[in-house]
Amino acid sequence: MLFIAMLEKEFKFKQVTIFSLIKLFTTTGITVGLVYNGFGAFSIVWVHLLGALLFGIVLFLYFRTIWWPSLCFSVAAVKPFLHFGIYISGENALNEFGKSIDEIILGRVIGLEALNTYHLAKQVIEKIITLITSTINKVFYPIYSKIRKQNEGKVFKQTYLQTTNIVATLGYPAFSILILMLSVVITTFFGQEWHNSIIIMRVLCVKGMFDIILNEFASSSLYVHNKPKTVFQVDLVITPIRVVFIYLSALVSV
């Protein structure tokens, strides 16, 4: 992860893509070989271990003449990163809790059948959000950082607005088309038995239009300005409210 982050920071996305493709083709070949030779479910375990090992070797060969960590430690040098990282860790914990608590509540209050319907709808929309935002965020986060270091407030504002404009231009039409085409998409790819998930997906599509702007790039902007504490505090307030709202909504739906 450290090596990949360094490549992305220097905008070397070509190398990241090449290494990722090497890992993909290698792990695919290993998986096929293991399954063919009767390893069964253990094929998944071995392919993760061997894939990580081979990926690490490729990155080592690339970085060994460029940069390599040395055996030194400084409390003073680490302290600012710990202060920053503790809030990032707290934010990640809240995010993971928030991603799961809705399904826990729905499964407990409404039942497993309704949970399955909701889970499918949620997974589909989250994949679309990730597809729209992940690549753009990886490119623009290093740009945000470089602009911030140069103390170019006006340029940062313009870049942030351009980023959100790009995401909205891609995301809003995609979600709008999906809302209109959901009946066909669900029936064709998942079957008539999942027809009840359509209304849930439509609601989540509307939510996704806000998420692609607020959850991804607003947070990145605050991180770049060294304000992870603000992001954590906002989530610390919103998450309990969200939990109560989901629980009350589930009770009303019973």
Secondary structure, 3 states (H helix, E strand, C coil): CHHHHHHHHCCCHHHHHHHHHHHHHHHHHHHHHHHHCCCCCHHHHHHHHHHHHHHHHHHHHHHCCCCCCCCCCCHHHHHHHHHHHHHHHHHHHHHHHHHHHHHHHHHHHCCHHHHHHHHHHHHHHHHHHHHHHHHHHHHHHHHHHHHHHCCCHHHHHHHHHHHHHHHHHHHHHHHHHHHHHHHHHHHHHCCHHHCCHHHHHHHHHHHHHHHHHHHHHHHHHHHHCCCHHHHHHHHHHHHHHHHHHHHHHHHHHC
